[in-house]
Amino acid sequence: MASTAARALRAAPLVVLLAAAPAFALSPEKKAEAVALRDLCKADYLKFCGFITPGGGRGLACLQRHVADLSPACRDALPRAEALRDAAKAVRP
């Protein structure tokens, strides 16, 4: 059985991309895009931001602070991740 910390680490990259916005606010296409973006940034997130508690935009903010150190794929994905987060927030009830 995985520990709570291990489960949080596995889930953290998706939380980073969606910030605090609920996943139900995204269409299936945008959810798929969020998963693809998560995969692009997973190694960078674990390397630079694995110590933070996910949620509330902390993970995405951490990646932004390390933008110069990120892999090119993750760095290029950040603006789209921010747009997905903003889109999810905009449709929140």
KABEL-V106068 format. One record per backbone hydrogen bond with DSSP energy under -1.0 kcal/mol. NH is the residue of the N-H (numbers start at 0). CO is the residue of the C=O. E is the energy in kcal/mol with one decimal. If there is no record, write none. Layout:
nh: (NH NH)
co: (CO CO)
e: (E E)
//
This chain:
nh: (6 7 8 9 10 11 14 15 16 17 18 20 24 25 30 31 32 33 34 35 36 37 38 39 40 41 44 45 46 47 48 51 57 60 61 62 63 64 65 66 68 74 75 76 77 80 81 82 83 84 85 86 87 88 89 90)
co: (2 3 4 5 6 7 10 11 12 13 14 17 21 22 26 27 28 29 30 31 32 33 34 35 36 37 40 41 42 43 44 48 54 56 57 58 59 60 61 63 65 70 71 72 73 76 77 78 79 80 81 82 83 84 85 86)
e: (-2.3 -2.2 -2.2 -1.9 -2.0 -1.8 -1.8 -2.8 -1.9 -2.0 -1.2 -2.0 -1.7 -2.0 -2.6 -2.1 -2.0 -2.4 -2.0 -2.1 -2.6 -2.5 -2.2 -1.6 -1.6 -1.1 -3.1 -2.6 -2.2 -2.8 -2.9 -1.8 -1.6 -2.2 -2.1 -2.4 -2.2 -1.9 -1.3 -1.3 -2.1 -2.8 -2.4 -1.2 -1.3 -2.3 -2.6 -2.0 -2.5 -2.3 -2.6 -2.5 -2.4 -2.2 -2.1 -1.1)
//
